[in-house]
């Protein structure tokens, strides 16, 4: 279980650190921010898609372990299923975080920044503490 937790922790923190470095590059001028500023049609289309993806993705990521298929897998395979579905959950959050952060700096549109912040806050709810890992497996066994 310790190895599973470590793998999940690395998968969660590596993109967060990467996004922090990306933001630092944009803020210091190493990368040029606002490259697509003024392209309102593209911004509207991408913003609409990212809003839907972010809302749906956050809901799915936070409720993933309540799904029957995932519960069954956790009951039967325990650590292996926790690693697999934990990585799916974390990858979903990480993709949303990276995408929204990148689009924020490309378009300099605040809705992308707000969605990135909300996604970052949601990562705290899936942070793989030892207690959470045991809880996810034991909850699946109870139901």
N, C-alpha and C positions, 0 to 999 in steps of 0.2 A: 504494500500500500504506500510505503514511503517513496518508492520510485515513481509510482503513478502521480502522487502529489507533486513531486519535483518536476515531472514532465509537464503537468498542467500549469504549474507556476511559471515555468519558463515560457510556455506558449502564451500565457496571459501577459507577462511583463515585457517580453521582447518587443512586441509591436508598440506598447505604450512608451517604451524608451525610444523606439524608432520614430514615433510621432513627435516626441519631445525634441529629438535631434532635427527632424524635418522642420518643425516650427522655429527652432533656433536659426536654422539656415535661412528661412524666409524672413525672419525678423531682423537678422543682421545684414541682409542684402546679398548674401552669397548666392541665393536663388531669388529670381525676380518674382515678386508677388503681383497679383492683379493682371496677369498676362491676358486673361479673357474678359476683363472688365469692359462693359459696353456691348457685349454680345448677349443681348437680352433674350432673344429667342432660345439660344442654346442654354442659357442660365435657367430659364423657366422650365424647359424640358427636363434638364438634369435635376433641378430642384424638386420637381414633381415626382420624378422616379425615386430620388433619394429619400424624400419624405415618406413615401409608401414603403420602401425597403426598410427604412429605419424603424418605422412604427411596427411593421410586421416582424422584422428581425429581432427587435428587442423583446416583443411579446413572446415569440417562439423561443428565444434563448433563455428567458426567465422561466418559462413553463415547460421546457423540454423534458425534464425528468418526471413530469406528471403524465406523459403520454404512455399508453399501455405497452407499446412495443419496447420502449426504453426501460420501463419498469421490469418487464419480463427479462430483458437482457441483463439488467442489473441483478435480478434475483438469481439467474442461472449462471452468469459468468463473472459476477462481482468485479474484481479489479480490472479485468480486460475490458469489460463493458463500460466501467467508469472512465477508463482512459479514452476509449473510442468516443463515447457520447460527450464526455467532458471537453475533448478536443473540438468536437463539432460545435458545441456551445460557445467555446472561447473563440474559435475561428470566425464564427458568425459575428460576434461582437467586435473582434479585431478588424475584420473587413469593413464593417460600418464605420469604425473609428478612423481608420486610415483613409477611406474614401471621402468621408465628410471633411476631415482635416485638409486633405489635398484640394478638394473643391473649394473650400473656404479660401485658401490662399490663391488659387487660380482665378476665382471670380471676385474675391474680396466681398462676399455676400454673407451677412451675419447669420441667416438661417442655417447655413452649413456649419458654422461655428457652434451655434446652439445645439444642433443635433450631435456634433462631436462631443460636446461637454456632457450632454445627457447620456450618450453611450459610455463615456468614461466613468460617469457616476454608476451606471449599471454594472460595470465590471466589478465594483465592490461587492455586489450581491452574488457573484459567482466565484469570488476569490477562494481558491482551494485550500482552506485550512484543514488540518487533520480532522477536526470535529465535523466539518462539512462533508468530507469524503466518507467518513463512517456513517454519518446521518443519511446521505444519499443512498447508500447501500442498504442500511437497516430499514429505511422507510419503504424501499421497494419490497423488502421481505415481508413487511407487515401487511401490505395490501394485496 
